[in-house]
């Protein structure tokens, strides 16, 4: 997750607002999808 935040922070300075919003949605979906997966592994 830390790497995703770092890469996202790097991309936000270079790309346009539209791409930033798309990447925000993609990263948000990945994080939401990763939460149940981590709970399944831990639980």
N, CA, C and O atoms as a Tripos MOL2 file, in Angstrom:
@<TRIPOS>MOLECULE
protein
  172   171    43     0     0
PROTEIN
NO_CHARGES

@<TRIPOS>ATOM
      1 N           0.8270   -1.2160    0.0000 N.3       1 UNK1
      2 CA          0.0000    0.0000    0.0000 C.3       1 UNK1
      3 C           0.8570    1.2610    0.0000 C.2       1 UNK1
      4 O           0.5290    2.2330   -0.6790 O.2       1 UNK1
      5 N           1.9480    1.2510    0.7540 N.am      2 UNK2
      6 CA          2.8310    2.4140    0.8070 C.3       2 UNK2
      7 C           3.3960    2.7520   -0.5620 C.2       2 UNK2
      8 O           3.4930    3.9220   -0.9310 O.2       2 UNK2
      9 N           3.7700    1.7120   -1.3170 N.am      3 UNK3
     10 CA          4.3170    1.9350   -2.6560 C.3       3 UNK3
     11 C           3.2520    2.5150   -3.5690 C.2       3 UNK3
     12 O           3.5510    3.3910   -4.3810 O.2       3 UNK3
     13 N           2.0180    2.0460   -3.4540 N.am      4 UNK4
     14 CA          0.9320    2.5670   -4.2930 C.3       4 UNK4
     15 C           0.7150    4.0440   -4.0040 C.2       4 UNK4
     16 O           0.5290    4.8420   -4.9230 O.2       4 UNK4
     17 N           0.7390    4.4050   -2.7280 N.am      5 UNK5
     18 CA          0.5530    5.8120   -2.3570 C.3       5 UNK5
     19 C           1.6980    6.6470   -2.9030 C.2       5 UNK5
     20 O           1.4800    7.7580   -3.3860 O.2       5 UNK5
     21 N           2.9280    6.1200   -2.8290 N.am      6 UNK6
     22 CA          4.0970    6.8410   -3.3290 C.3       6 UNK6
     23 C           4.0050    7.0300   -4.8380 C.2       6 UNK6
     24 O           4.2170    8.1320   -5.3440 O.2       6 UNK6
     25 N           3.6850    5.9460   -5.5590 N.am      7 UNK7
     26 CA          3.5660    6.0300   -7.0140 C.3       7 UNK7
     27 C           2.4320    6.9650   -7.3980 C.2       7 UNK7
     28 O           2.5570    7.7280   -8.3560 O.2       7 UNK7
     29 N           1.3310    6.9170   -6.6670 N.am      8 UNK8
     30 CA          0.1960    7.7900   -6.9620 C.3       8 UNK8
     31 C           0.5890    9.2480   -6.7360 C.2       8 UNK8
     32 O           0.2180   10.1230   -7.5190 O.2       8 UNK8
     33 N           1.3380    9.5070   -5.6650 N.am      9 UNK9
     34 CA          1.7730   10.8680   -5.3740 C.3       9 UNK9
     35 C           2.7040   11.3690   -6.4760 C.2       9 UNK9
     36 O           2.6680   12.5460   -6.8360 O.2       9 UNK9
     37 N           3.5360   10.4760   -7.0110 N.am     10 UNK10
     38 CA          4.4470   10.8650   -8.0860 C.3      10 UNK10
     39 C           3.6710   11.1750   -9.3580 C.2      10 UNK10
     40 O           3.9960   12.1280  -10.0670 O.2      10 UNK10
     41 N           2.6480   10.3770   -9.6520 N.am     11 UNK11
     42 CA          1.8810   10.5510  -10.8860 C.3      11 UNK11
     43 C           1.0080   11.8040  -10.8370 C.2      11 UNK11
     44 O           0.7640   12.4300  -11.8690 O.2      11 UNK11
     45 N           0.5410   12.1680   -9.6590 N.am     12 UNK12
     46 CA         -0.3620   13.3120   -9.5540 C.3      12 UNK12
     47 C           0.3430   14.6000   -9.9600 C.2      12 UNK12
     48 O          -0.3140   15.5570  -10.3680 O.2      12 UNK12
     49 N           1.6630   14.6400   -9.8560 N.am     13 UNK13
     50 CA          2.3890   15.8590  -10.1970 C.3      13 UNK13
     51 C           2.6460   15.9660  -11.6940 C.2      13 UNK13
     52 O           2.9960   17.0380  -12.1870 O.2      13 UNK13
     53 N           2.4740   14.8620  -12.4240 N.am     14 UNK14
     54 CA          2.8300   14.8700  -13.8370 C.3      14 UNK14
     55 C           1.6100   14.8100  -14.7510 C.2      14 UNK14
     56 O           1.6190   15.4150  -15.8230 O.2      14 UNK14
     57 N           0.5620   14.0940  -14.3490 N.am     15 UNK15
     58 CA         -0.5850   13.8940  -15.2290 C.3      15 UNK15
     59 C          -1.6560   14.9600  -15.0180 C.2      15 UNK15
     60 O          -1.5880   15.7580  -14.0830 O.2      15 UNK15
     61 N          -2.6360   14.9540  -15.8990 N.am     16 UNK16
     62 CA         -3.7420   15.9100  -15.8040 C.3      16 UNK16
     63 C          -4.7450   15.4830  -14.7390 C.2      16 UNK16
     64 O          -4.6620   14.3840  -14.1900 O.2      16 UNK16
     65 N          -5.6950   16.3760  -14.4570 N.am     17 UNK17
     66 CA         -6.6930   16.0940  -13.4190 C.3      17 UNK17
     67 C          -7.5640   14.9040  -13.7890 C.2      17 UNK17
     68 O          -7.9470   14.1210  -12.9200 O.2      17 UNK17
     69 N          -7.8790   14.7610  -15.0690 N.am     18 UNK18
     70 CA         -8.7390   13.6560  -15.4950 C.3      18 UNK18
     71 C          -8.0520   12.3250  -15.2160 C.2      18 UNK18
     72 O          -8.6670   11.4030  -14.6790 O.2      18 UNK18
     73 N          -6.7760   12.2250  -15.5810 N.am     19 UNK19
     74 CA         -6.0400   10.9910  -15.3350 C.3      19 UNK19
     75 C          -5.8980   10.7660  -13.8340 C.2      19 UNK19
     76 O          -5.9510    9.6290  -13.3650 O.2      19 UNK19
     77 N          -5.7170   11.8430  -13.0870 N.am     20 UNK20
     78 CA         -5.5870   11.7070  -11.6420 C.3      20 UNK20
     79 C          -6.8470   11.1030  -11.0500 C.2      20 UNK20
     80 O          -6.7760   10.2380  -10.1770 O.2      20 UNK20
     81 N          -8.0040   11.5570  -11.5220 N.am     21 UNK21
     82 CA         -9.2590   11.0270  -10.9980 C.3      21 UNK21
     83 C          -9.4060    9.5610  -11.3630 C.2      21 UNK21
     84 O          -9.8540    8.7570  -10.5440 O.2      21 UNK21
     85 N          -9.0310    9.2060  -12.5880 N.am     22 UNK22
     86 CA         -9.1350    7.8070  -13.0120 C.3      22 UNK22
     87 C          -8.2110    6.9370  -12.1720 C.2      22 UNK22
     88 O          -8.6020    5.8520  -11.7410 O.2      22 UNK22
     89 N          -6.9850    7.4070  -11.9360 N.am     23 UNK23
     90 CA         -6.0400    6.6270  -11.1390 C.3      23 UNK23
     91 C          -6.5290    6.5360   -9.6980 C.2      23 UNK23
     92 O          -6.3440    5.5110   -9.0410 O.2      23 UNK23
     93 N          -7.1520    7.6060   -9.2060 N.am     24 UNK24
     94 CA         -7.6680    7.5900   -7.8360 C.3      24 UNK24
     95 C          -8.7360    6.5170   -7.6970 C.2      24 UNK24
     96 O          -8.7770    5.7900   -6.7040 O.2      24 UNK24
     97 N          -9.6080    6.4240   -8.7120 N.am     25 UNK25
     98 CA        -10.6660    5.4130   -8.6870 C.3      25 UNK25
     99 C         -10.0640    4.0140   -8.7560 C.2      25 UNK25
    100 O         -10.4860    3.1150   -8.0280 O.2      25 UNK25
    101 N          -9.0720    3.8310   -9.6360 N.am     26 UNK26
    102 CA         -8.4560    2.5080   -9.7860 C.3      26 UNK26
    103 C          -7.7610    2.0910   -8.4950 C.2      26 UNK26
    104 O          -7.9270    0.9610   -8.0340 O.2      26 UNK26
    105 N          -6.9830    3.0000   -7.9110 N.am     27 UNK27
    106 CA         -6.2680    2.6860   -6.6760 C.3      27 UNK27
    107 C          -7.2620    2.4500   -5.5390 C.2      27 UNK27
    108 O          -7.0610    1.5730   -4.6990 O.2      27 UNK27
    109 N          -8.3420    3.2470   -5.5240 N.am     28 UNK28
    110 CA         -9.3630    3.0600   -4.4910 C.3      28 UNK28
    111 C          -9.9830    1.6780   -4.5900 C.2      28 UNK28
    112 O         -10.1880    1.0040   -3.5800 O.2      28 UNK28
    113 N         -10.2830    1.2570   -5.8260 N.am     29 UNK29
    114 CA        -10.8750   -0.0680   -6.0290 C.3      29 UNK29
    115 C          -9.8980   -1.1560   -5.6150 C.2      29 UNK29
    116 O         -10.2980   -2.1570   -5.0200 O.2      29 UNK29
    117 N          -8.6110   -0.9660   -5.9280 N.am     30 UNK30
    118 CA         -7.6080   -1.9630   -5.5560 C.3      30 UNK30
    119 C          -7.5100   -2.0740   -4.0350 C.2      30 UNK30
    120 O          -7.4280   -3.1750   -3.4910 O.2      30 UNK30
    121 N          -7.5180   -0.9260   -3.3550 N.am     31 UNK31
    122 CA         -7.4320   -0.9490   -1.8950 C.3      31 UNK31
    123 C          -8.6600   -1.6260   -1.2970 C.2      31 UNK31
    124 O          -8.5450   -2.4420   -0.3820 O.2      31 UNK31
    125 N          -9.8460   -1.2810   -1.8240 N.am     32 UNK32
    126 CA        -11.0850   -1.8810   -1.3090 C.3      32 UNK32
    127 C         -11.0890   -3.3870   -1.5580 C.2      32 UNK32
    128 O         -11.5790   -4.1570   -0.7320 O.2      32 UNK32
    129 N         -10.5390   -3.8050   -2.7040 N.am     33 UNK33
    130 CA        -10.5080   -5.2300   -3.0320 C.3      33 UNK33
    131 C          -9.4500   -5.9520   -2.1970 C.2      33 UNK33
    132 O          -9.5840   -7.1440   -1.9180 O.2      33 UNK33
    133 N          -8.3990   -5.2290   -1.7980 N.am     34 UNK34
    134 CA         -7.3110   -5.8690   -1.0540 C.3      34 UNK34
    135 C          -7.6690   -6.0520    0.4210 C.2      34 UNK34
    136 O          -7.1190   -6.9270    1.0900 O.2      34 UNK34
    137 N          -8.5900   -5.2280    0.9300 N.am     35 UNK35
    138 CA         -8.9490   -5.3200    2.3520 C.3      35 UNK35
    139 C          -9.5700   -6.6740    2.6990 C.2      35 UNK35
    140 O          -9.1050   -7.3200    3.6380 O.2      35 UNK35
    141 N         -10.6070   -7.1340    1.9770 N.am     36 UNK36
    142 CA        -11.1700   -8.4590    2.2920 C.3      36 UNK36
    143 C         -10.1510   -9.5740    2.0810 C.2      36 UNK36
    144 O         -10.1570  -10.5610    2.8170 O.2      36 UNK36
    145 N          -9.2830   -9.4310    1.0940 N.am     37 UNK37
    146 CA         -8.2840  -10.4630    0.8180 C.3      37 UNK37
    147 C          -7.3250  -10.5830    1.9950 C.2      37 UNK37
    148 O          -6.9840  -11.6910    2.4090 O.2      37 UNK37
    149 N          -6.8900   -9.4450    2.5360 N.am     38 UNK38
    150 CA         -5.9740   -9.4810    3.6790 C.3      38 UNK38
    151 C          -6.6830  -10.0470    4.9040 C.2      38 UNK38
    152 O          -6.0760  -10.7750    5.6890 O.2      38 UNK38
    153 N          -7.9720   -9.7160    5.0740 N.am     39 UNK39
    154 CA         -8.7230  -10.2550    6.2050 C.3      39 UNK39
    155 C          -8.8610  -11.7670    6.0850 C.2      39 UNK39
    156 O          -8.7900  -12.4790    7.0860 O.2      39 UNK39
    157 N          -9.0600  -12.2620    4.8580 N.am     40 UNK40
    158 CA         -9.1840  -13.7070    4.6470 C.3      40 UNK40
    159 C          -7.8660  -14.3980    4.9890 C.2      40 UNK40
    160 O          -7.8600  -15.4750    5.5860 O.2      40 UNK40
    161 N          -6.7360  -13.7670    4.6030 N.am     41 UNK41
    162 CA         -5.4310  -14.3630    4.8830 C.3      41 UNK41
    163 C          -5.1380  -14.3270    6.3800 C.2      41 UNK41
    164 O          -4.6290  -15.2980    6.9400 O.2      41 UNK41
    165 N          -5.4580  -13.2150    7.0220 N.am     42 UNK42
    166 CA         -5.1660  -13.0680    8.4470 C.3      42 UNK42
    167 C          -6.1670  -13.8570    9.2910 C.2      42 UNK42
    168 O          -5.7870  -14.5610   10.2260 O.2      42 UNK42
    169 N          -7.4510  -13.7290    8.9480 N.am     43 UNK43
    170 CA         -8.5020  -14.3490    9.7490 C.3      43 UNK43
    171 C          -8.4740  -15.8580    9.6760 C.2      43 UNK43
    172 O          -9.3020  -16.5220   10.3010 O.2      43 UNK43
@<TRIPOS>BOND
     1     1     2 1
     2     2     3 1
     3     3     4 2
     4     3     5 am
     5     5     6 1
     6     6     7 1
     7     7     8 2
     8     7     9 am
     9     9    10 1
    10    10    11 1
    11    11    12 2
    12    11    13 am
    13    13    14 1
    14    14    15 1
    15    15    16 2
    16    15    17 am
    17    17    18 1
    18    18    19 1
    19    19    20 2
    20    19    21 am
    21    21    22 1
    22    22    23 1
    23    23    24 2
    24    23    25 am
    25    25    26 1
    26    26    27 1
    27    27    28 2
    28    27    29 am
    29    29    30 1
    30    30    31 1
    31    31    32 2
    32    31    33 am
    33    33    34 1
    34    34    35 1
    35    35    36 2
    36    35    37 am
    37    37    38 1
    38    38    39 1
    39    39    40 2
    40    39    41 am
    41    41    42 1
    42    42    43 1
    43    43    44 2
    44    43    45 am
    45    45    46 1
    46    46    47 1
    47    47    48 2
    48    47    49 am
    49    49    50 1
    50    50    51 1
    51    51    52 2
    52    51    53 am
    53    53    54 1
    54    54    55 1
    55    55    56 2
    56    55    57 am
    57    57    58 1
    58    58    59 1
    59    59    60 2
    60    59    61 am
    61    61    62 1
    62    62    63 1
    63    63    64 2
    64    63    65 am
    65    65    66 1
    66    66    67 1
    67    67    68 2
    68    67    69 am
    69    69    70 1
    70    70    71 1
    71    71    72 2
    72    71    73 am
    73    73    74 1
    74    74    75 1
    75    75    76 2
    76    75    77 am
    77    77    78 1
    78    78    79 1
    79    79    80 2
    80    79    81 am
    81    81    82 1
    82    82    83 1
    83    83    84 2
    84    83    85 am
    85    85    86 1
    86    86    87 1
    87    87    88 2
    88    87    89 am
    89    89    90 1
    90    90    91 1
    91    91    92 2
    92    91    93 am
    93    93    94 1
    94    94    95 1
    95    95    96 2
    96    95    97 am
    97    97    98 1
    98    98    99 1
    99    99   100 2
   100    99   101 am
   101   101   102 1
   102   102   103 1
   103   103   104 2
   104   103   105 am
   105   105   106 1
   106   106   107 1
   107   107   108 2
   108   107   109 am
   109   109   110 1
   110   110   111 1
   111   111   112 2
   112   111   113 am
   113   113   114 1
   114   114   115 1
   115   115   116 2
   116   115   117 am
   117   117   118 1
   118   118   119 1
   119   119   120 2
   120   119   121 am
   121   121   122 1
   122   122   123 1
   123   123   124 2
   124   123   125 am
   125   125   126 1
   126   126   127 1
   127   127   128 2
   128   127   129 am
   129   129   130 1
   130   130   131 1
   131   131   132 2
   132   131   133 am
   133   133   134 1
   134   134   135 1
   135   135   136 2
   136   135   137 am
   137   137   138 1
   138   138   139 1
   139   139   140 2
   140   139   141 am
   141   141   142 1
   142   142   143 1
   143   143   144 2
   144   143   145 am
   145   145   146 1
   146   146   147 1
   147   147   148 2
   148   147   149 am
   149   149   150 1
   150   150   151 1
   151   151   152 2
   152   151   153 am
   153   153   154 1
   154   154   155 1
   155   155   156 2
   156   155   157 am
   157   157   158 1
   158   158   159 1
   159   159   160 2
   160   159   161 am
   161   161   162 1
   162   162   163 1
   163   163   164 2
   164   163   165 am
   165   165   166 1
   166   166   167 1
   167   167   168 2
   168   167   169 am
   169   169   170 1
   170   170   171 1
   171   171   172 2
@<TRIPOS>SUBSTRUCTURE
     1 UNK1         2 RESIDUE 1 A UNK
     2 UNK2         6 RESIDUE 1 A UNK
     3 UNK3        10 RESIDUE 1 A UNK
     4 UNK4        14 RESIDUE 1 A UNK
     5 UNK5        18 RESIDUE 1 A UNK
     6 UNK6        22 RESIDUE 1 A UNK
     7 UNK7        26 RESIDUE 1 A UNK
     8 UNK8        30 RESIDUE 1 A UNK
     9 UNK9        34 RESIDUE 1 A UNK
    10 UNK10       38 RESIDUE 1 A UNK
    11 UNK11       42 RESIDUE 1 A UNK
    12 UNK12       46 RESIDUE 1 A UNK
    13 UNK13       50 RESIDUE 1 A UNK
    14 UNK14       54 RESIDUE 1 A UNK
    15 UNK15       58 RESIDUE 1 A UNK
    16 UNK16       62 RESIDUE 1 A UNK
    17 UNK17       66 RESIDUE 1 A UNK
    18 UNK18       70 RESIDUE 1 A UNK
    19 UNK19       74 RESIDUE 1 A UNK
    20 UNK20       78 RESIDUE 1 A UNK
    21 UNK21       82 RESIDUE 1 A UNK
    22 UNK22       86 RESIDUE 1 A UNK
    23 UNK23       90 RESIDUE 1 A UNK
    24 UNK24       94 RESIDUE 1 A UNK
    25 UNK25       98 RESIDUE 1 A UNK
    26 UNK26      102 RESIDUE 1 A UNK
    27 UNK27      106 RESIDUE 1 A UNK
    28 UNK28      110 RESIDUE 1 A UNK
    29 UNK29      114 RESIDUE 1 A UNK
    30 UNK30      118 RESIDUE 1 A UNK
    31 UNK31      122 RESIDUE 1 A UNK
    32 UNK32      126 RESIDUE 1 A UNK
    33 UNK33      130 RESIDUE 1 A UNK
    34 UNK34      134 RESIDUE 1 A UNK
    35 UNK35      138 RESIDUE 1 A UNK
    36 UNK36      142 RESIDUE 1 A UNK
    37 UNK37      146 RESIDUE 1 A UNK
    38 UNK38      150 RESIDUE 1 A UNK
    39 UNK39      154 RESIDUE 1 A UNK
    40 UNK40      158 RESIDUE 1 A UNK
    41 UNK41      162 RESIDUE 1 A UNK
    42 UNK42      166 RESIDUE 1 A UNK
    43 UNK43      170 RESIDUE 1 A UNK
